[in-house]
Amino acid sequence: MAYWISLPPISIAIVTILTLALSFIFKHKNISQYFICFALISCGAFIYQSSLPPSDFIPFNARIIGRICEPVRVHSKTVSFPIDKVFLVKGEEYTALNKKVWVRVSTNKNSMELGSSIDLTGKLSLFKPRRNPGDFDLKRWRERNGYIGEFFVDRHSNPIIHESNTSVLIGIRKIIHQSINTNIPSEEALMNALILGIRRDINPVFLDALKNTGLLHLIALSGLHVGFLAAVFFGLAAVFRLSLTGRVLFAIAGIMLFLLLVPPRASTLRAAIMIMLLISGPILKRWSPALNTIGFAGVLILSFRPGDLFDVGFQFSFAAICGLVLFSEPINRIGRNFAEKRGKMARLVKRFILVPLLISASASIMIMPFTAYHFDYITPTTPIFNILALPLMSLVYIGGWLMIFFSVFSNTLASIVSESLQLLIFLWKQMTIFMSNVSATLNISIAPVSIFIIISTILWSSFSNRKILFKSIVILLIIGSAIMWNKNLQLNPAIQVWFLDVGQGDAVIVKLHDDGIFVIDAGPEPYNTSFNPVVNTLHKFDCHNIDLLVASHPDADHIGGMGQLIKEFRIDNAITTVVGSETEIFRDLKQISALRHLNWQSVACGDELKTSYAECQIRVLSPPRGINDWSTNDASVVLLISFHIDSISSSNLLLTGDIGEKAEKTLIKTQQISAGLLKTSHHGSNKSSSLEFLKAVNPEYAVVSRSGRFESGIRKTIIRLKKQNISTVETVSSGAILFEPIENGNWKQIDWHNPSFLNWFLGRSI
């Protein structure tokens, strides 16, 4: 509610108090319970609104003092780490910040350790929103997990590091981290994820394999991990001959200590709350139904962390446990019927194959809709992979704690365990990568409305007393219809033009509402194929086919990411300029194209590109025919794309590649180049976008696609744009930029970071 309806926190607080008071005034249960529910919702809305940073926040220089609360992360030129116990220092005043801060600093890692107190001078800024539609929303994830912003340390200042008197919790974390770093350094990132819940440094190849097999939950601290620790604490209490009450209290204290050691993520909190309620049942003489326990855990978490409702970990964790609970009785019944009067072999099959497979399937069925929503695919073979990989992961988890325990008393025993642990991790990784290579994935993108329908249908089938055949037919019909109609729901009625943020480069996607896709340039070559903005954005749009691919010219900042694009998508038509290049990146692109049987067509002024979309017309304005002495920049393909929104006029988009003064003068003399939306040439370079050219185009909006480099090189261009009263937006400050053509030949800029409730619910790309 608070996400889409922006109200002052004080007004929400008043509504919460009044609603709660009304719930006590009305004695009738059926009335009061609705007031209580609404009070809980408005309470969550109040907490969510109160946790948001102020909208008028301006980055400022400051001095902060804090404590490094997680192991330091090393980058190529910098290190980064989170700090808590943060104080903001202004003169003689110390202001306590009740949130964590993520710090980035250029310095030597060896001087910074977990638990150290640190005194820093620099600039405090809010987290930047995601740059492109296909990116992970790190900003909202960090805000949900208690961070206020990023602190960039001044290069000329020296961080002051103090040997702090660390707390007990930090001391335990240091012991765990040092044990892992000493005994199994090659797998430090994975063990930090399994033991401490710090997943940020895991090998991307292994992480992708976990995603592709649907096994990402194995490295998320959840019921399996917390349950194992609860059993250990319960067992230790039994060794000390404590009473039943003493054992329960000892186990609960151990779980609480574990929660303080690891990040407070939804999956961990859910598991801890449920296990504590479960083990306290015998001493309280009260046993809550499992669904009530799940509901209590959900309400408790969302009461303090309402933003977790949108967190993938929260959704996966609660979906999985609901699946296990809802299908437990049918699974037991199937197991009994299978093993009844069939002998010992049938009982073994039931115990080690059938029941584990059904349990895994029950959790996977509930998770799959959310997997399709977040990752745009599902893996039907996940239940099989689960029963193969789960035992190995369990042994790795147990072995990790044994290694840490032994390292406190004997390095020899710890090293023996670590040797076995490395073998187990190697087997687990190889098995996961192999399963990833053979796994069958279905590319399905599901909207929230479809998730709601599918989950509601599954819940109905669990509680309905109808016959299994009837329920099965209904489930298949409803789920099949939801998936089949999902794509029609997601189609946006508007034409969209996306200028992606690819750093110092160009990448434009034209998305027609009936699923047509044009891609003009693909930015520089990404440092990792997992972080190709163009590919990830097209996957987010559930695109499998590109109608038109344009390489405006053969420079690396325009075609570097195109090789991966050709490998992953079917290309109907591909065009480029008549001027080639002898660069390595251009030769690689030609080689990939040849392997994929993609033929590039050279175009020049006067060509008109035919598409199957009547409302869209594309004309080539440059380069002229027969040019020999033009540079690759001046010979860029210049396109004028006209969108016929109404019968009166068309909304024109002018894409100029990297043309300079020579090409601009030719265009002014020979072509009609008027357009409401202009992609400025050569990333806003001073040697392009002349005053005469801007007057001839006369755009309402101009887009500058660039990185933070060459700031001084675009100042004159920005001044010229302002003199012409042209609204200018830059990817370096705004991230990806979205425009939609509207009536009377105009354009409208869309804030895609904050979609309306209807667009979100229908799963539209904004």
Backbone hydrogen bonds, N-H to C=O, Kabsch-Sander energy under -0.5 kcal/mol:
donor,donor_aa,acceptor,acceptor_aa,energy
5,I,1,M,-2.4
6,S,4,W,-0.7
7,L,5,I,-0.9
11,S,8,P,-0.8
12,I,8,P,-1.6
13,A,9,P,-2.3
14,I,10,I,-1.9
15,V,11,S,-2.0
16,T,12,I,-2.3
17,I,13,A,-2.3
18,L,14,I,-2.5
19,T,15,V,-2.6
20,L,16,T,-2.3
21,A,17,I,-2.3
22,L,18,L,-2.3
23,S,19,T,-1.6
24,F,20,L,-0.9
24,F,21,A,-0.7
25,I,21,A,-1.6
26,F,22,L,-2.3
27,K,25,I,-0.7
31,I,28,H,-1.1
32,S,28,H,-2.5
33,Q,29,K,-2.3
34,Y,31,I,-0.6
35,F,31,I,-1.4
36,I,32,S,-2.3
37,C,33,Q,-2.1
38,F,34,Y,-2.4
39,A,35,F,-2.3
40,L,36,I,-2.2
41,I,37,C,-2.1
42,S,38,F,-2.8
43,C,39,A,-2.0
44,G,40,L,-2.2
45,A,41,I,-2.2
46,F,42,S,-2.3
47,I,43,C,-2.3
48,Y,44,G,-2.5
49,Q,45,A,-2.6
50,S,46,F,-2.4
51,S,47,I,-1.5
52,L,48,Y,-0.8
52,L,49,Q,-0.7
57,F,54,P,-1.6
60,F,124,L,-1.4
62,A,122,G,-3.0
63,R,89,V,-0.9
64,I,120,L,-2.1
65,I,87,F,-2.3
66,G,118,I,-2.1
67,R,84,D,-2.5
68,I,116,S,-2.5
69,C,82,P,-1.9
70,E,82,P,-0.7
73,R,80,S,-3.1
75,H,78,T,-3.1
79,V,105,V,-2.7
80,S,73,R,-2.5
81,F,103,V,-1.8
83,I,101,V,-2.4
84,D,67,R,-2.4
86,V,97,L,-0.6
87,F,65,I,-2.8
88,L,95,T,-3.3
89,V,63,R,-3.3
89,V,87,F,-0.6
90,K,88,L,-0.6
90,K,93,E,-2.3
93,E,90,K,-2.3
95,T,88,L,-2.8
95,T,93,E,-0.5
96,A,94,Y,-0.5
97,L,86,V,-2.6
98,N,96,A,-0.6
100,K,146,G,-3.2
101,V,83,I,-2.1
102,W,149,G,-2.3
103,V,81,F,-3.1
103,V,101,V,-0.6
104,R,151,F,-2.4
105,V,79,V,-2.6
107,T,105,V,-0.9
111,S,108,N,-1.0
112,M,109,K,-2.3
113,E,111,S,-0.5
115,G,68,I,-2.7
116,S,113,E,-2.1
117,S,162,H,-1.4
118,I,66,G,-2.8
119,D,160,I,-2.7
120,L,64,I,-2.8
120,L,118,I,-0.5
122,G,62,A,-2.5
123,K,152,F,-2.3
124,L,60,F,-2.6
125,S,123,K,-0.6
125,S,150,E,-3.0
135,D,132,N,-1.9
138,L,136,F,-1.9
141,W,137,D,-1.8
142,R,138,L,-2.7
143,E,139,K,-2.3
144,R,140,R,-2.3
145,N,141,W,-1.1
146,G,143,E,-1.2
147,Y,142,R,-2.0
148,I,100,K,-2.7
149,G,100,K,-0.6
150,E,125,S,-2.5
151,F,102,W,-2.9
152,F,123,K,-2.6
152,F,150,E,-0.5
153,V,104,R,-2.4
153,V,151,F,-0.7
154,D,121,T,-2.4
157,S,154,D,-1.5
160,I,119,D,-2.4
161,I,159,P,-0.7
162,H,117,S,-3.0
164,S,162,H,-1.1
166,T,164,S,-1.5
171,G,167,S,-2.4
172,I,168,V,-2.4
173,R,169,L,-2.5
174,K,170,I,-2.5
175,I,171,G,-2.0
176,I,172,I,-2.4
177,H,173,R,-3.0
178,Q,174,K,-3.0
179,S,175,I,-2.2
180,I,176,I,-2.2
181,N,177,H,-2.7
182,T,178,Q,-2.3
183,N,179,S,-2.4
184,I,180,I,-2.3
187,E,184,I,-1.3
188,E,185,P,-1.4
191,M,187,E,-2.4
192,N,188,E,-2.5
193,A,189,A,-1.5
194,L,190,L,-2.3
195,I,191,M,-2.8
196,L,191,M,-0.5
196,L,192,N,-1.5
197,G,192,N,-0.7
197,G,193,A,-0.6
198,I,192,N,-1.8
199,R,197,G,-0.9
202,I,199,R,-1.1
207,L,203,N,-2.5
208,D,204,P,-2.7
209,A,205,V,-1.9
210,L,206,F,-2.2
211,K,207,L,-2.1
212,N,208,D,-2.8
213,T,209,A,-1.5
214,G,210,L,-0.5
214,G,211,K,-1.0
215,L,210,L,-2.6
216,L,210,L,-0.7
218,L,215,L,-1.9
219,I,216,L,-1.4
220,A,217,H,-1.2
221,L,219,I,-0.5
222,S,220,A,-0.5
226,V,222,S,-2.7
227,G,223,G,-2.7
228,F,224,L,-1.9
229,L,225,H,-1.9
230,A,226,V,-2.5
231,A,227,G,-2.2
232,V,228,F,-2.1
233,F,229,L,-2.6
234,F,230,A,-2.4
235,G,231,A,-2.5
236,L,232,V,-2.6
237,A,233,F,-2.2
238,A,234,F,-1.7
239,V,235,G,-2.0
240,F,236,L,-1.8
241,R,238,A,-1.6
242,L,237,A,-2.3
247,R,243,S,-2.8
248,V,244,L,-2.3
249,L,245,T,-2.5
250,F,246,G,-2.5
251,A,247,R,-2.5
252,I,248,V,-2.6
253,A,249,L,-2.4
254,G,250,F,-2.2
255,I,251,A,-2.4
256,M,252,I,-2.5
257,L,253,A,-2.3
258,F,254,G,-2.2
259,L,255,I,-2.3
260,L,256,M,-1.5
261,L,257,L,-1.1
261,L,258,F,-0.6
262,V,258,F,-1.5
265,R,263,P,-2.4
269,L,265,R,-2.6
270,R,266,A,-2.9
271,A,267,S,-2.0
272,A,268,T,-2.5
273,I,269,L,-2.7
274,M,270,R,-2.3
275,I,271,A,-2.5
276,M,272,A,-2.4
277,L,273,I,-2.1
278,L,274,M,-2.3
279,I,275,I,-2.7
280,S,276,M,-1.3
281,G,277,L,-0.6
281,G,278,L,-0.9
284,L,280,S,-1.9
285,K,281,G,-1.4
286,R,281,G,-1.3
288,S,286,R,-0.5
293,T,289,P,-2.0
294,I,290,A,-2.4
295,G,291,L,-2.6
296,F,292,N,-2.7
297,A,293,T,-2.3
298,G,294,I,-2.4
299,V,295,G,-2.6
300,L,296,F,-2.5
301,I,297,A,-2.3
302,L,298,G,-2.5
303,S,299,V,-1.7
304,F,300,L,-0.9
304,F,301,I,-0.7
305,R,301,I,-3.0
308,D,305,R,-2.0
309,L,306,P,-1.7
310,F,307,G,-1.6
311,D,308,D,-1.7
315,Q,311,D,-2.3
316,F,312,V,-2.8
317,S,313,G,-2.4
318,F,314,F,-2.3
319,A,315,Q,-2.2
320,A,316,F,-2.6
321,I,317,S,-2.1
322,C,318,F,-2.0
323,G,319,A,-2.1
324,L,320,A,-2.1
325,V,321,I,-2.1
326,L,322,C,-3.1
327,F,323,G,-1.9
328,S,325,V,-0.9
331,I,327,F,-2.1
332,N,328,S,-2.4
333,R,329,E,-2.3
334,I,330,P,-2.6
335,G,331,I,-2.5
336,R,332,N,-2.4
337,N,333,R,-2.4
338,F,334,I,-2.2
339,A,335,G,-2.2
340,E,336,R,-1.6
342,R,339,A,-1.6
346,A,342,R,-0.5
347,R,343,G,-1.4
348,L,344,K,-2.1
349,V,345,M,-2.5
350,K,346,A,-2.6
351,R,347,R,-2.4
352,F,348,L,-2.7
353,I,349,V,-2.1
354,L,349,V,-2.7
355,V,350,K,-2.4
357,L,353,I,-2.1
358,L,354,L,-2.5
359,I,355,V,-2.8
360,S,356,P,-2.5
361,A,357,L,-2.4
362,S,358,L,-2.3
363,A,359,I,-1.7
364,S,360,S,-2.4
365,I,361,A,-2.6
366,M,362,S,-1.0
367,I,363,A,-1.5
368,M,364,S,-2.5
370,F,367,I,-0.8
371,T,367,I,-2.1
372,A,368,M,-2.6
373,Y,369,P,-1.5
374,H,370,F,-2.6
375,F,371,T,-3.0
376,D,371,T,-0.6
376,D,372,A,-0.8
377,Y,371,T,-0.6
378,I,442,L,-2.1
381,T,440,A,-0.5
382,T,379,T,-1.9
384,I,381,T,-0.6
385,F,381,T,-2.1
386,N,382,T,-2.7
387,I,383,P,-1.5
388,L,384,I,-1.0
389,A,385,F,-2.8
390,L,386,N,-2.8
392,L,388,L,-0.5
393,M,389,A,-2.4
394,S,390,L,-2.5
395,L,391,P,-2.1
396,V,392,L,-2.3
397,Y,393,M,-2.5
398,I,394,S,-2.6
399,G,395,L,-2.9
400,G,396,V,-2.3
401,W,397,Y,-1.7
402,L,398,I,-2.2
403,M,399,G,-2.5
404,I,400,G,-2.0
405,F,401,W,-2.6
406,F,402,L,-2.9
407,S,403,M,-2.0
408,V,404,I,-0.7
408,V,405,F,-0.8
409,F,405,F,-0.6
409,F,406,F,-1.0
410,S,406,F,-4.1
414,A,410,S,-1.9
415,S,411,N,-2.3
416,I,412,T,-2.0
417,V,413,L,-2.3
418,S,414,A,-2.3
419,E,415,S,-1.8
420,S,416,I,-1.6
421,L,417,V,-2.5
422,Q,418,S,-2.4
423,L,419,E,-1.5
424,L,420,S,-2.2
425,I,421,L,-2.6
426,F,422,Q,-2.4
427,L,423,L,-2.4
428,W,424,L,-2.6
429,K,425,I,-2.9
430,Q,426,F,-2.6
431,M,427,L,-2.5
432,T,428,W,-2.4
433,I,429,K,-2.8
434,F,430,Q,-2.4
435,M,431,M,-2.7
436,S,432,T,-2.1
437,N,433,I,-1.9
438,V,434,F,-1.5
439,S,435,M,-1.2
441,T,439,S,-0.7
442,L,378,I,-2.8
443,N,441,T,-0.5
444,I,442,L,-1.2
446,I,444,I,-0.5
449,V,761,F,-2.1
450,S,447,A,-0.6
451,I,447,A,-2.1
452,F,448,P,-2.5
453,I,449,V,-1.9
454,I,450,S,-2.8
455,I,451,I,-2.9
456,S,452,F,-2.1
457,T,453,I,-2.1
458,I,454,I,-2.2
459,L,455,I,-2.6
460,W,456,S,-2.5
461,S,457,T,-2.3
462,S,458,I,-1.5
463,F,459,L,-1.6
464,S,460,W,-2.0
471,K,467,K,-2.4
472,S,468,I,-2.7
473,I,469,L,-2.1
474,V,470,F,-2.3
475,I,471,K,-2.7
476,L,472,S,-2.4
477,L,473,I,-2.4
478,I,474,V,-2.7
479,I,475,I,-2.7
480,G,476,L,-2.1
481,S,477,L,-2.2
482,A,478,I,-2.6
483,I,479,I,-2.3
484,M,480,G,-2.4
485,W,481,S,-2.7
486,N,482,A,-0.7
487,K,483,I,-0.6
489,L,485,W,-1.8
490,Q,486,N,-1.8
491,L,487,K,-0.9
496,Q,511,K,-2.8
497,V,739,F,-2.6
498,W,509,I,-3.4
499,F,737,I,-2.9
500,L,498,W,-0.7
500,L,507,A,-2.2
502,V,500,L,-1.0
505,G,503,G,-1.8
506,D,557,D,-1.5
508,V,520,I,-2.2
509,I,498,W,-2.6
510,V,518,F,-2.8
511,K,496,Q,-3.2
511,K,509,I,-0.6
512,L,510,V,-0.6
512,L,516,G,-2.7
515,D,512,L,-1.6
518,F,510,V,-2.4
519,V,548,L,-2.9
520,I,508,V,-3.0
521,D,519,V,-0.7
521,D,550,V,-3.2
522,A,558,H,-3.1
523,G,506,D,-2.3
531,F,528,N,-2.3
532,N,529,T,-0.9
536,N,532,N,-2.7
537,T,533,P,-2.1
538,L,534,V,-2.3
539,H,535,V,-2.3
540,K,536,N,-2.1
541,F,537,T,-1.7
542,D,539,H,-1.7
543,C,538,L,-2.6
546,I,570,R,-2.9
547,D,517,I,-1.7
547,D,545,N,-0.6
548,L,517,I,-1.4
549,L,573,N,-2.6
550,V,519,V,-2.9
551,A,575,I,-2.4
552,S,550,V,-0.7
558,H,555,D,-1.8
559,I,555,D,-1.7
560,G,556,A,-1.8
561,G,523,G,-2.2
562,M,559,I,-1.5
563,G,559,I,-0.5
565,L,561,G,-1.0
566,I,562,M,-2.3
567,K,563,G,-1.7
568,E,564,Q,-1.8
569,F,565,L,-1.6
570,R,544,H,-1.6
572,D,546,I,-2.7
572,D,570,R,-0.5
573,N,547,D,-0.7
574,A,599,N,-0.5
575,I,549,L,-2.6
576,T,601,Q,-2.0
577,T,551,A,-0.7
580,G,578,V,-0.6
587,R,583,T,-2.0
588,D,584,E,-2.6
589,L,585,I,-1.8
590,K,586,F,-2.1
591,Q,587,R,-2.2
592,I,588,D,-2.6
593,S,589,L,-2.4
594,A,590,K,-2.2
595,L,591,Q,-2.1
596,R,592,I,-1.8
597,H,594,A,-1.1
598,L,593,S,-3.2
599,N,597,H,-0.6
600,W,598,L,-0.5
601,Q,574,A,-2.5
602,S,600,W,-0.5
603,V,576,T,-2.1
605,C,623,P,-2.9
606,G,620,V,-2.3
607,D,604,A,-2.0
609,L,618,I,-1.9
610,K,608,E,-0.6
614,A,612,S,-0.6
616,C,613,Y,-1.7
617,Q,642,S,-2.4
618,I,609,L,-0.7
619,R,640,L,-2.1
620,V,607,D,-2.9
621,L,619,R,-0.6
621,L,638,V,-2.7
622,S,638,V,-1.0
627,I,624,P,-0.8
635,A,631,S,-1.9
636,S,633,N,-1.7
637,V,552,S,-2.1
638,V,622,S,-2.3
639,L,637,V,-0.5
639,L,655,L,-1.9
640,L,619,R,-2.5
641,I,639,L,-0.6
641,I,653,L,-2.8
642,S,617,Q,-3.0
642,S,640,L,-0.6
643,F,651,S,-2.3
644,H,615,E,-2.8
644,H,642,S,-0.5
645,I,643,F,-1.3
646,D,649,S,-0.9
651,S,643,F,-2.5
652,N,650,S,-0.6
653,L,641,I,-2.6
654,L,677,L,-2.6
655,L,639,L,-2.6
655,L,653,L,-0.6
656,T,654,L,-0.5
656,T,679,K,-0.8
658,D,633,N,-0.5
659,I,656,T,-1.9
661,E,687,K,-0.8
664,E,660,G,-2.3
665,K,661,E,-2.6
666,T,662,K,-1.7
667,L,663,A,-2.3
668,I,664,E,-2.4
669,K,665,K,-1.8
670,T,666,T,-2.1
671,Q,667,L,-2.5
673,I,671,Q,-0.8
675,A,697,V,-1.9
676,G,652,N,-0.7
677,L,652,N,-1.7
678,L,701,Y,-2.1
679,K,654,L,-2.6
680,T,678,L,-0.8
680,T,703,V,-2.0
682,H,657,G,-1.6
683,H,680,T,-0.7
684,G,681,S,-1.7
685,S,681,S,-0.7
685,S,682,H,-0.9
686,N,713,G,-1.0
688,S,685,S,-1.5
694,L,690,S,-2.5
695,K,691,L,-2.1
696,A,692,E,-1.9
697,V,693,F,-2.3
698,N,694,L,-3.1
700,E,676,G,-1.8
701,Y,676,G,-2.2
702,A,727,S,-2.5
703,V,678,L,-2.7
704,V,729,V,-2.6
705,S,703,V,-0.6
706,R,704,V,-0.8
713,G,710,F,-0.5
714,I,711,E,-1.3
715,R,712,S,-0.7
718,I,714,I,-2.5
719,I,715,R,-2.3
720,R,716,K,-2.3
721,L,717,T,-2.4
722,K,718,I,-2.3
723,K,719,I,-2.3
724,Q,720,R,-1.3
725,N,722,K,-1.9
726,I,721,L,-2.4
727,S,700,E,-2.0
727,S,725,N,-0.6
729,V,702,A,-2.3
731,T,704,V,-2.2
733,S,730,E,-0.9
734,S,730,E,-2.4
735,G,731,T,-2.2
736,A,131,R,-3.7
737,I,499,F,-2.4
738,L,750,I,-0.6
739,F,497,V,-2.3
740,E,748,K,-2.3
742,I,746,N,-2.6
745,G,742,I,-0.6
746,N,743,E,-1.2
748,K,740,E,-2.2
750,I,738,L,-2.4
752,W,750,I,-1.4
754,N,751,D,-0.9
760,W,756,S,-2.4
761,F,757,F,-3.0
762,L,758,L,-2.2
763,G,760,W,-1.3
764,R,759,N,-2.6
